[in-house]
Amino acid sequence: MSAITTSKPQTPALTGWIPSPLYRMTVEEYEALVASGAFKGRNRFHLINGCLVEKMTQNPPHRVADELCGAELARVVPAGRYHVSAAKPIRLPGRASEPEPDRCVVRGAIVDYAERHPGAADVALVVEVADSSLADDRDYAALLYGPAGIPVCWIVDVNSRQVEVYTQPGPGGYATTEVLAEGQSVPVVIDGSEVGRVAVADLLPPRRPVAAANGNEA
């Protein structure tokens, strides 16, 4: 005699579950999707390692640091030879990625890129502003910008009030990291030569009052 047992059907926990295999896009497929107008309104993505990654919304300290960084770089970058771009795509086909760094120092004039996005060979410096995204930005440096051969990467760390400078790119990321504190200055290096310096303090938003920082505002 056999016995039949029944059990309640199991409902998979869908939160965080991603079935495999994933389909990874090429840069060409991604650009065609963008050109089609598929991304509308508040949809903000970029392509990282073949996957669509949602871009984070900037909070006020991030936005202020980003704008300050753009202004300081524009002050020292050689006019005519390079320009500073803000949150615009750079094309890294070998990495299946088209990230949009907070700031980039790009070779040539803005109009030189009317028909294409800058590639890694066109970029002298990328800058990421880190507030809640520090771990991700370090991954971008180690796994994306360094292996792509971008010469210099800055991470402006708003919370620690310092700048991490990554140099000597290679397949394993950047070989050299220097951390510069608020009282120091960051060299702006283009084509291996220093073209100016930027004070770390000039890249950071004003310090918040202690009461506000602790959430005790009146």
N, C-alpha and C positions, 0 to 999 in steps of 0.2 A: 504494500500500500504506500503510495507516495503522498507527500504533503506539499501543498502549494502555499507559499508565503507571499505576501504582498508587502510592498513598501511604498512610501510616498515618493513621487517623482522628485528628483533632485533639481533644484533650480540653480544654475550656475551663477556665481557671484560675478556679475558683469563689470563691476567697477574696477577699472585698472586692467581688465583682461583684454589682451589683443591677440586674436588668432593668428597663426602663421600659415604659410609664409607671407611676409609683407611684400607689397609691390613697391619697388624703389624707382623713382623717376630719374630720368636724365635731366641735365640742365636744359637741353633743347625742348623736352616735353614740358618742363616747368614754364619756360618762357612762352611757349605756345599757349599754355593754359592762362597765363597772365594776360597775354595779348587778346585772348578770346573774351575777356571781360568777366570771367567766372568769379573773380574775387571782387566783391562789391561791398559798399558801405563800410562797416566796421571790421570786416574780415582782414586781418593783417598777418600774413605769413611770410616766411622765407624758406628756402630749400637748404637743408643741412643733411649731408650724407644721404641724399636721395629721398629724404622724408620732409613733408611739410611740417614746419615747426611754428607754432603761434608766437608772435612777437608780444613781449610784455608791455603793458601800459606804463609809461613813465610817471613816477610820483614827483612832487615838486622838487625835492633835493636832487633827484636824478636829472630832471629837466634843466635845472639851474647849472649843475656841473657840466652837462652836455653843451649848453650855450656858452659858458665861460671857456670851455676847452676849444670850441670852434673859434671864438674871438681871439684867444691867445695864439692859436696856431696860425690864423690868418695874418697876425701881426708879424710873424717871423718867417713864414714860408716864402721862398723867393717868388715874387710875382712874375707871371709869364712862363716860368718853368714848371710850376706845380700849382695846384689849387686844393682847397679844402672842401670836401663834400660831407653832407650830413645824412646819415641813414639811407644811403643809396646802395643799390646792388653792386657787388663785385663778383665777377664770374670765375669760378674755380672748377672747370669741367672735370679735371682729373680726380677731384674730390666729390663729384656729383653734388656740388654745393653752390649756392648763390646767396651768401649771407649779406646782411645790411648792417655793417658796424655803425656805432654811434657817430664816429668821425673817421674820415680817411684823408690822407694826403696823397693826391693822385697826380701823376705826371701830365704835363700839358695844360691846355685850356678846357673849360667846361664843354665848349662846342666840339671838341675833338671826339666826343663820345655820343654824337648824335645818332650813330648807326650801331653802336655796340656798347656793352657795359665794360668798364675797366677790368682787366685781368690781373692776376697776381704780379706779373712783371711791370704793370703800370703803377703799382701801389708802393709807396715808400714807407708808410706808417698806417697802422690801424689803431683806433682807440675804442675801448669799451668802457662805459661808465657802469660801475657795479654798486648797487644798493642792496637789493635782495637777491641779486643774481651772481654773486662773486664766484661760487663754485662752477656755475655754467660758463662764465666768462674765462675762467682758467682752463676749462676744457676746450673752449674755442681756440685759445692760444696754443695749447699743447697738441691738439688733435686736428686742427684745421689751418690756422694761419701759419704756424711754424712749418708743418709739412708742405704747405703750398709754396713756401719760399718767400713769404712777405718779410722784409728785413727787420722791422721793428714793430712790436705790439705794446701798447700801454693799456693797463687796467687802472682806471681812476677809482679807487676804493673810497667811496663817500663816507662809510661808517668808521673806518680806521683812519681816515684823513691822510691817505698816502697814495703814492703811485707806484705800481709794479711795472718795471720796464723789462721786456723780454727781447733778447737779441740773439744773433747767431742761429738762424733757422736751419732745420734739417729734417730728415724723415721722421725722427723721433720727437719733433717739437723744437723748442728753443733750448740752446745749450747754456745760455746765461740769463740769470734773473737778478735784477737789482731793485731793492725797495727803497724809495725815497720818501722821507717824512715831510711834514708840513713846513718845516723851516728850511728845506732844501729846494733846489731847482732841478728841472729835468732838461737834459740836452735834447734838442730837436735835430736828429741826424738824418740827412738825405744823401743818398748815393755815397755813404761812408764818411761824409763830412758834416761836422756840426755847423748848422746855419743860425743857431740862436739857442737861447735857454728860456724856459718858462718856470716861474715860481710855482711850486706845488700848491701853495696857499691860494694862488690866483685861479686854480682849477676847481676849487671847492666852494660849496655854498657856505654862508655864514654859520658859525656855530650856533646851535639852538640853545636857548636858556635852559639851565638845569631843570627847572620846574617843568618846562614844556617837554624836555626829553624824557622825563619820568612820568609823563602823562598827568601832571598835576596843575595844568593850566586852570586859571580862574574862569 
